[in-house]
């Protein structure tokens, strides 16, 4: 991300909360650098924030998109998108998602001015002005609509479940659309659309990123690094970002059907993939396997790998650990060799006769939330039940912790 002239010293961590507040904290000590209040009628949920070119984009649960200057949090522009709320109850969508890059910002949500108000559409805005560039809404196959009159029989035919917004870069906007045949696995197609007008550049089904429960997880099975697109579905694939041509493909780390969809990160040297209780690292150039971790234990239990961040020559991996009182561990490993550097928090185990959830003191991390950690500028920011912890990436030292009162805020680091 380019940083505008006059930007504050980095690192920064930016939070968005359901009370409609965006707050930038100094990564070194947790002090507040600036705060923007959109109001309680414009709540920010887990996927609400993105940064690009010295700006912070915040997409509220009612479709209000705000562009804030990174240096002081001042408002540059606001755009109210025509959001479709639920028929009853609070008219907020916790699954509104925003990503930004190359001077554009893309928002995923249901729009009331599209022909499919029951499916997520992708809206792309000009990053500097908020002017709408284009809107993409996935279409059903033409022969599906007459079959809807057949009532129960339609369960046997594919049905669109909307589009999932994945990433934005100079190539375009990456989107996965999926169809759910009755009783079968989803059929996913990943496509790249031109940044300016939304025209299809290329699409793939063979190397599609498979997204399970997109409204429940911010983890993405597509990432772009160095002009290469990596996708994780039935296989781990590397494709040229310019035209979608396949560079290499490997079997994905096997995972039980009930496990969470894997997460994927990459840089110029390595590609890291996690599926359930297996974590594997590959060489980015040719997909050669480098090392892997297996979370299975001799007693039949298994740790689940939940999230990861690549910073420099290290990969930071979070996992759920059944034998720890906090149920969570963040590991730092050499990205090429897998050598363990440190573990945070300091390992604690369940005392004899103690069950999970019985501890009285608050622990700084928890598997249900802390996998959503982010990192930048040599620091990692780990959300807990009601606090945010800053951990130094070089040695795992806890620098500061701040009570936020929010279990899972929107979170980005710069």
Number of C-alpha atoms within 10 A of each C-alpha: 13 12 16 14 8 10 13 14 9 15 16 23 25 25 24 29 25 21 16 19 19 27 17 25 19 17 28 17 12 18 13 14 18 16 17 16 15 17 12 13 16 21 26 31 27 23 25 28 26 23 25 21 18 17 27 25 26 32 31 32 26 23 26 19 24 20 24 21 18 26 19 15 19 15 14 14 16 17 16 13 19 15 20 21 19 10 7 6 7 10 14 20 21 19 21 24 28 27 25 25 22 17 19 26 28 29 25 27 31 27 23 15 11 16 11 16 16 15 19 25 23 25 22 27 23 17 22 14 14 19 14 16 16 17 17 17 19 18 14 15 11 8 9 13 12 9 13 13 10 10 8 9 11 17 14 12 15 19 20 18 16 24 27 26 26 26 20 25 18 14 18 24 27 24 24 23 24 25 20 17 16 14 10 10 10 19 16 21 19 24 21 25 19 16 27 14 12 18 13 13 17 16 19 17 14 14 23 27 30 27 25 17 11 17 15 10 15 16 21 23 23 27 22 24 17 12 14 23 21 30 27 29 22 16 18 25 24 27 20 16 22 15 12 18 15 17 15 16 18 16 11 19 21 14 16 10 8 7 11 20 23 26 23 24 24 24 18 13 15 23 27 26 25 29 23 24 24 22 23 18 26 22 19 21 14 13 18 15 14 16 16 17 13 14 17 13 9 6 6 6 13 17 20 24 29 28 25 26 21 21 18 13 13 20 23 23 22 23 23 24 20 17 16 15 20 23 21 30 24 26 18 24 19 14 24 17 13 17 12 13 15 17 18 17 18 11 12 13 14 16 12 6 5 11 10 13 9 9 13 6 6 12 16 20 24 22 22 15 18 27 24 24 26 22 25 20 16 13 25 24 25 24 28 29 20 18 20 26 21 25 23 19 22 14 12 20 16 16 15 16 18 16 14 16 13 17 19 25 27 22 26 22 22 19
